[in-house]
Amino acid sequence: MTEGDSLPVLGAARVVDEAVAALRRAILAGDLRPGQKLSVPALALRLGVSRSPVREAVLALTAEGLAVESPRRGVVVAELGPKEADQIHEARGPLEGFAARLAAERAPAGLAAQLEAILAEQATAVTAGDEDGFFRTNAAFHAAIAAASGNAEIHRLLASLEGRMALALRHVAAQPGHRDSALAEHRAVAAAIRTRDGDAAEAAMRAHLAATRRRVG
């Protein structure tokens, strides 16, 4: 590891959760590269904690699909190929489309304002070329809609895909115009939710994910 990467020395509170979050950030930022071995002793030294919480964190990342068991090498950072990325987006379409419909129809108090705030921050990130800001607000936007669906099973299924969805997005986000297009598509989803139009919200979300899928391909 090098100075300035996304693996900070951790404090004592909630060490396992903090280790999971730190390693997840490092994987999504590319500081821990696809195929790189997740050495528990080395990571524990870098994070400034004992090996036990790091071992648990690596197991958690394996469960998320961000890490995989590799013969003779142990646990390594997952490599997400074009086929896997396409399948993830194929699975997301119906799930997130329905989540957007439910969010629009059930319209929890404060949702429209929450989405507006997220998209204002995302617009700033897009204008500034802030890749990390774009990824953070992208995750927040989709998570807010999944939570607002009021369907715990949909929320759980989407959460289980969250890490790999972020890896898939890394493959496409560097493409010229992707972030601008994604922001416009997000705005269309938010507008339909604001007017409580379930049909339009589902259609806009499906269109957004279909467009992202094409860009991934």
JOZIFEN-V409353 format. One record per helix or strand of 3 or more residues. SS is the DSSP state (hx for helix, st for strand). FROM is the first residue (numbers start at 1). LEN is the number of residues. If there is no record, write none. Layout:
BEGIN
SS/FROM/LEN
SS/FROM/LEN
END
This chain:
BEGIN
hx/15/15
hx/40/8
hx/51/14
st/67/4
st/74/4
hx/82/25
hx/111/18
hx/131/18
hx/152/21
hx/178/17
hx/198/19
END
